[in-house]
Amino acid sequence: MAAPIAVAIDAPDIETAARWASEVSPHVSTVKVGLELYLRYGPEVVGTLRGGNKTSVFLDLKLHDIPATVAGSVRNLARFKPSILTVHAAGGREMVRAAVEAAPQTSIAAVTILTSLDDASLDDIGMSGPVSEATRRLAVMAVESGAAALVCSPQEVASLRAEVGPDVTLITPGVRPLGSDHGDQARVATPEAAYEAGADLLVIGRPITRASDPGAAAASIAAALRRVEATSA
């Protein structure tokens, strides 16, 4: 069974992206297309990464605009049948609701607080913190507006699970195997810790795609998650 991992396919070209997707697909449930890759190659990249695999495609564009603009964008994107599509919860209730109504067959995931931000960052942008409380407020509002999923750091997973219940999918970027470079992430956890905390889908990029063998790296992390699941069963 494929592990609940979304591999962030941040490749320099579409050929490399397709190769990485093919290599990791036997081991993970999802591949993620971010803004940079989407803007470079357009909608065709979704079909290219999906290929002949059963792997789900997570379209991580973090839409944030007035409700009508987001609704129109979501309708256009829904044609490519992504399993998950992200919007910023900070766009507000009406924007999140417009996205949900525009794509009933797609899981709309509301991004709470980016994992690159910390309490000081929230102060800089004038948002009331701390991060944990800002995340909670945005999460509750997004779920009330119809979002089926939330994107949060591993550090907020347990508290959000208690807040929103078992039926909302919790997606966690900022996941790094022990010893990996944190890169531009401020709030991180290991895959095992994020999974044990209650995350449903772990977003992992560079620790897999920058490995000499991305398929083997994905398989190794997947095996670690299976061990966690077996231990907790």
C-alpha positions in Angstrom: 0.0 0.0 0.0 1.3 3.4 -1.0 2.4 5.6 2.0 0.6 8.8 2.8 3.4 11.0 1.3 3.1 13.8 -1.3 6.4 14.2 -3.0 7.0 17.8 -4.0 8.2 17.5 -7.6 10.2 20.8 -7.8 12.2 19.7 -10.8 14.3 21.9 -13.1 12.6 20.5 -16.3 9.6 18.5 -17.2 11.6 15.4 -18.2 13.2 15.2 -14.7 9.8 15.9 -13.1 8.3 12.9 -15.0 11.2 10.7 -14.1 11.0 11.5 -10.4 7.2 11.0 -10.4 7.6 7.6 -12.0 10.3 6.5 -9.6 8.4 7.5 -6.4 4.9 6.4 -7.6 5.2 2.8 -6.5 5.9 3.9 -2.9 3.8 7.1 -2.3 0.1 8.0 -2.7 0.6 11.5 -4.2 2.9 13.8 -6.2 2.7 17.5 -5.7 2.9 20.2 -8.4 4.0 23.6 -7.0 3.6 27.1 -8.4 7.0 27.2 -10.0 6.6 24.0 -12.0 3.1 24.9 -13.0 4.0 28.3 -14.2 7.0 26.9 -16.2 5.0 24.2 -18.0 1.4 25.0 -17.6 -1.5 22.6 -17.1 0.1 19.8 -19.2 2.4 19.1 -16.3 -0.5 17.6 -14.3 -1.1 14.9 -17.0 2.6 14.4 -17.5 3.2 13.6 -13.8 0.1 11.5 -13.5 1.1 9.5 -16.5 -0.2 5.9 -16.4 0.2 5.8 -12.6 -2.6 5.7 -10.1 -0.8 8.4 -8.1 -2.9 11.3 -7.1 -1.9 14.8 -8.1 -1.8 17.6 -5.5 -1.9 21.0 -7.2 -0.3 23.4 -4.7 -1.0 26.9 -6.1 -2.1 28.6 -2.9 -4.7 30.7 -4.6 -5.5 34.0 -2.8 -7.7 36.7 -4.4 -11.2 38.0 -4.3 -13.9 35.2 -4.2 -15.0 35.6 -7.9 -11.5 35.4 -9.2 -10.6 32.4 -7.1 -13.8 30.6 -8.1 -13.1 31.1 -11.8 -9.5 29.9 -11.4 -10.6 26.8 -9.5 -13.2 25.9 -12.1 -10.5 26.1 -14.8 -8.0 24.0 -12.7 -10.7 21.4 -11.9 -10.7 20.3 -15.5 -7.3 18.7 -14.9 -8.7 16.6 -12.1 -6.3 17.3 -9.3 -7.1 15.4 -6.1 -6.2 18.3 -3.9 -6.0 22.0 -4.7 -4.7 24.7 -2.2 -6.0 28.1 -1.4 -4.9 30.5 1.3 -7.2 30.4 4.3 -6.2 34.1 4.8 -8.4 34.9 1.8 -11.4 34.7 4.1 -14.6 32.8 4.5 -16.2 33.8 1.2 -13.1 33.1 -0.8 -12.7 29.6 0.7 -16.4 28.9 0.2 -16.2 30.1 -3.4 -13.4 27.7 -4.1 -15.2 24.7 -2.5 -18.4 25.4 -4.6 -16.4 25.8 -7.8 -14.9 22.3 -7.6 -17.1 19.8 -5.8 -15.0 16.9 -7.0 -11.7 18.3 -5.8 -10.5 18.4 -2.2 -9.9 22.1 -1.4 -7.1 22.4 1.1 -6.8 25.7 3.1 -3.3 26.8 3.9 -3.1 28.1 7.4 0.3 29.6 8.3 3.2 28.9 6.0 5.9 26.7 7.6 8.5 29.3 6.7 6.9 31.7 9.2 7.4 32.0 12.9 6.0 34.3 15.6 8.3 37.2 14.7 7.2 36.8 11.1 3.6 37.2 12.0 4.5 40.4 13.9 6.2 41.8 10.8 3.0 41.3 8.7 0.7 42.6 11.3 -1.1 39.2 12.1 -2.0 38.5 15.6 -0.1 35.5 16.9 1.3 33.3 18.2 1.5 31.0 15.3 -0.4 28.2 17.1 -3.4 30.5 17.8 -3.3 32.1 14.3 -3.3 28.6 12.8 -6.2 27.6 14.9 -8.3 30.6 14.0 -7.7 30.1 10.3 -8.3 26.4 10.4 -11.6 26.7 12.2 -12.8 29.4 9.8 -11.7 27.4 6.7 -13.5 24.2 7.9 -16.6 26.2 8.7 -16.4 27.5 5.1 -16.3 24.0 3.6 -12.6 23.2 3.3 -12.1 19.4 3.3 -8.4 19.7 4.2 -6.0 21.9 6.0 -2.3 22.6 5.4 -0.3 23.2 8.7 3.1 22.5 10.1 3.7 19.3 12.0 3.8 21.2 15.2 0.1 22.2 15.0 -1.2 18.8 13.8 -2.2 17.4 17.2 -4.0 20.5 18.4 -5.8 21.0 15.1 -6.9 17.4 15.1 -8.5 18.0 18.5 -10.1 21.2 17.2 -11.6 20.1 13.8 -12.2 16.4 14.4 -11.3 13.2 12.5 -12.9 13.9 9.1 -10.7 16.8 8.0 -7.5 15.9 6.1 -4.4 17.4 7.7 -1.5 17.9 5.3 1.9 18.7 6.7 4.8 20.3 4.9 8.0 21.0 6.8 8.6 17.2 7.1 12.3 16.3 7.2 14.0 13.0 8.0 16.4 13.2 11.0 19.6 14.9 9.9 18.2 16.6 6.8 18.8 20.2 6.1 15.7 22.3 7.2 16.2 24.6 4.1 13.7 27.5 4.3 11.4 25.8 6.8 11.1 27.2 10.3 8.6 24.7 11.8 9.6 21.1 11.1 9.3 17.5 12.3 10.5 14.1 11.2 8.1 12.0 9.1 7.5 9.6 12.0 6.7 12.4 14.5 4.3 14.1 12.0 2.5 10.8 11.3 2.3 9.9 15.0 0.8 13.4 15.7 -2.1 12.7 13.4 -1.1 14.0 10.0 -2.9 12.4 7.0 -0.5 13.4 4.3 3.1 14.3 4.6 4.7 16.7 2.1 8.3 15.8 1.5 10.4 17.2 -1.3 14.2 17.6 -1.3 15.0 14.7 1.1 13.5 12.5 -1.6 14.1 14.3 -4.9 17.7 15.3 -4.2 18.7 11.8 -3.1 20.8 9.8 -5.6 17.9 7.4 -5.9 14.6 9.2 -5.3 12.6 5.9 -5.5 14.8 4.3 -2.8 14.5 7.4 -0.6 10.7 7.4 -0.9 10.6 3.6 -0.2 12.8 4.1 2.9 10.5 6.8 4.4 7.4 4.8 3.5 8.8 1.8 5.4 9.5 4.0 8.4 5.8 5.1 8.4 4.6 1.5 8.2 6.7 0.7 11.2 5.1 3.6 13.1 1.6 2.3 12.1 2.5 -1.3 13.1 3.7 -0.1 16.5 0.7 2.0 17.2 -1.8 -0.7 16.0 
